[in-house]
């Protein structure tokens, strides 16, 4: 694979040239600071832009054009990563060796048509499209109520600080959504194009110099954004652990514990904590918490831990009978104590290292994961795969012990089920 960068006035084009895949994959990625308003507006805006455009004002016309481009596909993804909202506008299209250069250019033109030439008039988006997508986003926001796991985790963060972005619904806020009009959304769209950093990533068996020329013809971004958003959130600092309980109509209690990860070194964040997390609770049926809670005591169907690197937190979640709360909390505490004492076998450590290395190698088989790797190399200084594999191999039990001392419980939250 050949990596390259083409620096343009208002964006950079990052390229990965390879003949490994039969299709090409292109992403225009915007980076916007996280606020509750930005999350909500972008949930709506991204979908509105990909629904139709001025040139293709109906979904039928858009589908017909995509079919003419040998079933090219366009879609969008919004995600919060630490303090940044990533908005990815994505194009998948057939390798030009199976089509022709004209189809290549029309495919790329189409993606920028959707982003830069929306179905809008007189400073507001088409109302029919707007209302249809708004209803869809509202359903996504309301869907959180049907997901006790995610709801309990967000509620735990809200108990700590309701203004903390870690507590925000990834689909947005219902009250903010209700207040958005086609004109307000268009004003946000103009500000978004003006102020959000953006870059283009592409992977495929392509002449990347030619791709750069084509992109320059259609990527007509006018501004050079200067605002920077920090991907790493501030550490969560609470001297004493807190607890909170909320009654719900579920049969089981959803139990969440939040741990702050303060003062971790870059090496610990990148290499030690991922392995710690897998041994502690997320790696497999052999994790300490799974064996203690499910295997040995039958308290739950599953227990999960989530290492949120850019949020600087570790999350533990399980669903249990309310009567088993005290025992469950004790077993989680005992599991952490065993990590503190270095009660980790060489086999446990080697197994999770092997899992991580396998996962890293699988990146090479996925166009979108390769672009993700390239993106995070640029915005978070993530090292290359080979270097990461070498560093994971070096992690010792002693490293895990040191990290365990830096993990502090800050919240125990129960969404209490019926007893």
C-alpha positions in Angstrom: 0.0 0.0 0.0 1.2 3.5 -0.9 0.2 6.4 1.4 0.3 9.9 0.2 -1.0 13.4 0.9 -2.0 16.2 -1.4 -2.2 19.6 0.3 -4.8 21.9 -1.1 -5.8 25.4 0.0 -9.0 24.5 2.0 -8.5 20.7 2.7 -6.0 17.9 2.4 -6.4 14.8 0.3 -5.1 11.7 2.0 -4.7 8.7 -0.3 -4.1 4.9 0.0 -3.2 3.3 -3.3 -3.7 -0.4 -3.4 -5.0 -3.1 -5.7 -6.4 -5.2 -2.9 -10.0 -4.2 -3.3 -12.4 -4.3 -6.3 -14.1 -1.1 -5.3 -12.8 2.3 -4.2 -13.8 4.0 -1.0 -13.9 7.8 -0.5 -14.8 9.8 2.6 -15.1 13.6 3.2 -14.7 13.9 6.9 -15.7 17.0 8.9 -14.6 17.7 12.5 -16.9 19.8 14.6 -16.6 20.6 18.4 -19.1 18.7 20.5 -22.1 20.6 21.9 -25.6 19.3 22.4 -26.8 21.7 19.7 -24.1 20.5 17.2 -24.9 16.9 17.8 -28.6 17.4 17.1 -28.2 19.7 14.1 -25.6 17.4 12.5 -27.8 14.3 13.0 -30.4 16.1 11.0 -28.2 17.9 8.5 -26.1 14.9 7.5 -29.2 12.9 6.6 -30.9 15.7 4.8 -27.9 16.3 2.6 -27.7 12.6 1.6 -31.4 12.3 1.0 -31.4 14.3 -2.2 -29.9 17.5 -3.8 -30.7 20.3 -6.1 -29.8 18.2 -9.2 -31.5 15.1 -7.8 -34.4 16.5 -5.8 -36.1 13.1 -5.3 -34.9 9.8 -3.9 -36.0 8.1 -7.2 -33.8 10.4 -9.3 -30.8 9.9 -7.0 -31.2 6.1 -7.0 -31.4 6.1 -10.8 -28.1 8.1 -11.0 -26.4 5.8 -8.6 -27.5 2.8 -10.6 -26.1 4.4 -13.7 -22.8 4.7 -11.9 -22.6 0.9 -11.6 -24.5 0.9 -8.2 -22.3 3.4 -6.5 -23.4 4.0 -2.9 -23.4 7.2 -0.8 -24.2 7.5 2.9 -23.2 9.4 6.0 -22.1 8.6 9.5 -22.0 10.8 12.5 -20.0 9.8 15.6 -18.7 11.5 18.7 -15.1 10.8 19.5 -14.1 12.6 22.7 -14.6 16.3 22.2 -15.1 16.0 18.4 -18.1 15.1 16.2 -16.9 13.3 13.1 -19.3 13.7 10.1 -18.3 11.3 7.3 -19.8 11.6 3.9 -19.0 8.3 2.2 -18.8 7.1 -1.4 -18.3 3.5 -2.6 -17.7 3.0 -6.3 -16.4 0.4 -8.6 -12.7 0.3 -9.5 -12.3 2.3 -12.8 -10.6 -0.6 -14.5 -14.0 -2.3 -14.5 -15.7 0.9 -15.8 -14.1 4.0 -17.4 -12.6 7.4 -16.4 -15.8 9.2 -17.1 -17.7 7.1 -14.5 -14.9 7.7 -12.0 -15.3 11.4 -12.4 -19.1 11.4 -12.3 -19.0 9.3 -9.1 -16.7 11.8 -7.3 -18.7 14.7 -8.7 -21.9 13.1 -7.3 -20.5 13.0 -3.7 -19.7 16.7 -3.8 -23.0 17.5 -5.5 -24.7 16.0 -2.4 -22.6 18.0 0.1 -22.3 21.4 -1.7 -25.5 21.7 -3.8 -28.4 20.8 -1.4 -32.1 20.7 -2.1 -32.6 24.2 -0.7 -34.1 27.5 -1.9 -34.1 31.1 -0.6 -32.0 30.2 2.5 -34.0 27.1 3.7 -34.0 23.4 3.0 -36.8 21.7 1.1 -39.6 21.4 3.7 -40.9 18.0 2.6 -37.4 16.5 2.8 -36.7 18.3 6.1 -39.8 17.1 7.8 -39.3 13.5 6.7 -35.7 13.4 8.0 -36.7 15.2 11.2 -39.3 12.5 12.0 -36.6 9.9 11.4 -34.1 11.6 13.7 -36.8 11.9 16.4 -37.3 8.2 16.3 -33.5 7.7 16.7 -33.5 9.9 19.7 -36.5 8.2 21.3 -35.0 4.8 20.6 -32.7 5.4 23.6 -35.7 4.7 25.8 -35.8 1.1 24.4 -32.1 0.5 25.1 -31.7 0.1 28.9 -27.9 -0.5 28.6 -27.1 2.7 26.7 -29.7 4.7 28.7 -28.3 3.6 32.1 -24.7 4.5 31.0 -25.8 8.0 29.8 -27.9 8.5 33.0 -24.8 7.6 35.1 -22.8 10.4 33.4 -25.8 12.8 33.8 -25.7 12.1 37.6 -22.1 13.3 37.6 -22.7 16.3 35.3 -25.6 16.8 32.9 -23.5 19.3 30.9 -20.7 16.8 30.3 -20.6 15.7 26.7 -20.2 12.1 27.8 -23.8 12.2 28.9 -25.2 13.4 25.5 -27.5 11.2 23.4 -25.5 10.4 20.2 -28.6 11.1 18.1 -29.3 14.5 19.7 -31.7 16.2 22.0 -35.5 16.1 21.4 -36.1 19.7 22.6 -33.4 21.1 20.4 -34.7 19.1 17.5 -38.2 20.4 17.9 -36.9 23.9 17.7 -35.1 23.5 14.4 -36.7 24.9 11.2 -35.6 24.5 7.6 -34.2 28.0 7.7 -32.3 27.5 11.0 -30.8 24.2 9.6 -29.6 26.0 6.4 -28.0 28.7 8.5 -26.2 26.0 10.5 -25.2 24.3 7.2 -23.5 27.5 6.1 -21.7 27.9 9.4 -20.7 24.2 9.2 -19.1 24.5 5.8 -17.4 27.7 6.9 -16.0 26.7 10.2 -15.7 22.9 10.5 -12.3 21.4 9.5 -12.6 19.0 6.6 -10.3 16.6 4.7 -10.8 13.9 2.1 -9.6 10.3 2.3 -9.6 7.8 -0.5 -8.5 4.2 -1.0 -8.3 2.1 -4.1 -6.4 1.1 -7.2 -6.3 4.6 -8.6 -4.1 7.2 -10.1 -4.0 9.5 -7.1 -2.6 12.5 -8.9 -5.6 12.3 -11.2 -7.9 11.9 -8.2 -6.5 15.1 -6.8 -7.2 16.9 -10.0 -10.8 15.7 -10.1 -11.3 16.5 -6.4 -10.0 20.1 -7.0 -12.7 20.5 -9.6 -15.6 19.6 -7.3 -14.5 20.1 -3.7 -15.3 23.8 -3.8 -14.7 24.6 -0.1 -14.2 28.3 0.2 -12.9 28.8 3.8 -9.8 27.8 5.7 -11.1 26.8 9.1 -9.0 27.9 12.0 -11.1 26.6 15.0 -9.6 23.5 16.6 -11.5 20.9 18.6 -9.6 18.8 21.2 -10.3 15.2 20.7 -9.3 14.3 24.3 -11.8 15.4 26.9 -10.7 16.7 30.3 -10.2 14.2 33.0 -13.1 13.5 35.3 -12.1 14.6 38.8 -14.2 13.6 41.8 -12.6 13.1 45.2 -15.4 10.8 46.4 -17.3 8.1 44.5 -21.0 8.9 44.2 -24.0 6.7 43.8 -27.5 7.1 42.5 -30.6 5.0 41.9 -33.5 5.4 39.5 -36.6 3.2 39.4 -37.7 1.8 36.1 -40.3 -0.6 34.7 -37.7 -3.2 33.6 -37.5 -6.7 35.1 -33.8 -6.4 35.9 -31.6 -3.8 37.3 -29.1 -2.2 35.0 -25.9 -1.6 37.0 -23.2 0.9 35.8 -19.9 1.8 37.4 -17.8 4.6 36.0 -14.1 4.8 36.6 -11.9 7.8 35.9 -8.5 7.3 34.2 -6.4 10.2 35.4 -2.7 10.8 34.7 -2.2 8.0 32.2 0.8 8.3 30.0 0.4 8.1 26.2 1.9 4.6 26.3 -0.6 3.5 29.0 -3.5 5.0 27.0 -2.5 3.4 23.7 -1.3 0.0 24.8 -1.7 -0.9 28.5 -5.3 0.1 29.0 -6.7 -1.8 26.0 -5.2 -5.0 27.3 -6.3 -4.2 30.9 -9.8 -3.7 29.7 -9.9 -7.0 27.8 -8.6 -9.0 30.8 -10.8 -7.2 33.2 -14.1 -7.4 31.4 -14.4 -7.0 27.6 -12.1 -9.6 26.0 -14.0 -12.9 26.1 -15.8 -15.4 28.2 -12.5 -15.7 30.1 -12.4 -12.1 31.4 -12.3 -11.8 35.2 -15.7 -10.2 35.5 -17.4 -12.6 33.2 -16.0 -15.6 35.1 -16.9 -14.1 38.5 -20.4 -12.8 37.7 -21.7 -15.3 35.1 -19.5 -18.4 35.3 -19.1 -18.8 39.0 -22.2 -17.1 40.4 -24.8 -17.0 37.6 -25.7 -13.4 38.4 -26.2 -12.1 34.8 -26.3 -13.1 31.2 -23.4 -10.7 30.4 -21.1 -8.1 31.8 -19.2 -5.6 29.7 -16.5 -3.1 30.2 -15.8 -0.3 27.8 -12.5 1.6 27.6 -13.3 5.1 26.3 -9.8 6.4 25.5 -10.7 9.9 24.4 -13.3 10.3 27.2 -10.7 9.0 29.7 -13.1 6.7 31.4 -13.7 3.0 32.0 -17.3 1.8 32.1 -18.7 -1.4 33.6 -22.2 -2.5 32.8 -24.3 -5.5 33.7 -28.0 -6.4 34.1 -28.9 -8.3 37.3 -31.7 -9.1 39.7 -32.0 -6.2 42.2 -31.5 -8.6 45.1 -28.0 -9.5 43.8 -26.7 -5.9 43.8 -24.5 -6.2 46.9 -22.8 -9.4 45.8 -22.3 -8.0 42.2 -20.6 -4.9 43.5 -18.4 -6.9 45.7 -17.3 -9.2 42.8 -16.5 -6.2 40.6 -14.4 -4.7 43.4 -12.7 -8.0 43.9 -11.9 -8.2 40.2 -10.3 -4.8 40.3 -8.3 -5.7 43.4 -6.9 -8.8 41.6 -5.7 -6.6 38.8 -4.1 -4.3 41.4 -2.2 -7.3 42.8 -1.1 -8.5 39.4 -3.1 -11.6 39.7 -2.8 -12.1 35.9 -1.4 -15.2 34.4 1.0 -15.1 31.4 -1.5 -17.1 29.5 -4.2 -14.4 30.1 -1.9 -11.6 28.9 -0.7 -13.6 25.9 -4.3 -14.4 24.9 -5.4 -10.8 24.8 -2.3 -9.7 23.0 -3.0 -12.2 20.3 -6.6 -10.9 20.0 -5.5 -7.3 19.7 -2.8 -8.2 17.1 -5.4 -10.2 15.1 -7.8 -7.3 15.2 -5.0 -4.9 14.0 -4.1 -7.1 11.1 -7.7 -7.3 10.1 -7.7 -3.5 9.5 -5.7 -4.3 6.3 -8.7 -6.1 4.9 -11.2 -3.3 5.4 -11.2 -0.1 3.3 -13.2 1.9 5.9 -11.0 0.7 8.8 -7.9 1.6 6.9 -9.2 5.1 6.4 -10.1 5.3 10.1 -6.6 4.3 10.9 -5.2 7.1 8.6 -7.6 9.6 10.1 -6.6 8.9 13.7 -3.0 8.9 12.7 -3.6 12.5 11.6 -5.9 13.8 14.4 -4.6 11.8 17.4 -1.1 10.8 16.4 -2.0 7.1 16.3 1.1 5.1 15.3 1.2 2.7 12.3 0.0 -0.9 12.7 3.5 -2.4 12.8 4.6 0.0 15.6 1.4 -0.6 17.6 1.9 -4.4 17.3 5.5 -4.1 18.6 4.4 -2.0 21.5 1.5 -4.3 22.5 4.0 -7.2 22.6 6.1 -5.3 25.2 3.3 -4.8 27.8 4.0 -6.6 31.1 1.9 -7.6 34.1 3.7 -4.9 36.0 2.4 -2.3 33.5 -1.1 -3.5 34.2 -0.6 -3.3 37.9 0.5 0.3 37.6 -2.5 1.3 35.5 -4.9 -0.4 38.0 -3.6 2.1 40.6 -4.7 5.0 38.4 -8.3 3.8 38.0 -10.7 5.4 40.5 -14.4 4.7 41.0 -16.4 7.9 40.5 -20.0 6.7 40.1 -22.2 3.7 40.9 -25.6 3.9 39.2 -28.6 1.6 39.2 -31.5 1.8 36.9 -33.5 -0.4 39.4 -35.8 -3.0 38.1 -38.9 -4.4 39.7 -38.2 -6.5 42.8 
